Amino acid sequence: MGQRHLKVVLMDPESGIAVDGIHFNADTKCWPDQTIQKVRAVYRLDVNEFRDSVMCS
């Protein structure tokens, strides 16, 4: 990942379904922090168009 981008895995605790994500412009003074087990996140699904590849994200 880039210097201020953090790869994350978001998991629904009820279904166990996991989705990969990227935290753009992460505060590198706080993240990553291995002691954090849960976060509340707001997200939006989007089509990822990167280097001529298209993926659902």
N, C-alpha and C positions, 0 to 999 in steps of 0.2 A: 504494500500500500504506500501511498504518498506520505510525506512527513507529517501531515496533519489529518490523515484519513485513518480510520480505525475499522478493521473488519469485525463485524459482530454477528452473532447468531441469536435470533429472537425466537423464543419458544412459548407457545401457548401452554400454560401449566395444566389446563384441563384436558386438551386433546393430545398434547405431546408433539404437535406439528411444529417443526422448526423451519425458519426462513433465514437465509443468509442476507446480510445487509452491510451497508457502509455508513459509518458516522463521519460525515464530511466536516472539516474544520474543527476537529476535536481539540479540546484544551489539553495539551500534552502534559500539563502540570498535574492534572487529575486523572487522566486516562492513559493507558489501561491501569486498572486497579483490581488485582486478583482477589481482593477481599470482598468485593461487591458481588452478591449472588443474584440480586433482582433489581430491575429498573422499571420505571413506568415509561413507556415509549409511545409516541404518536408517529405514525408513518403513512405513507401514500404509495401504493403500487404504481409502477411506471415501466415503460419499455426502456431498456438499457441499450443505447446505441453507442458503442465504443469501438473505435478502430475498425469500422465497417462490419462489425458483428452486431446482431440484434438478438437480445434475449429478454424474456419477461423478468422483471425484477420488482 
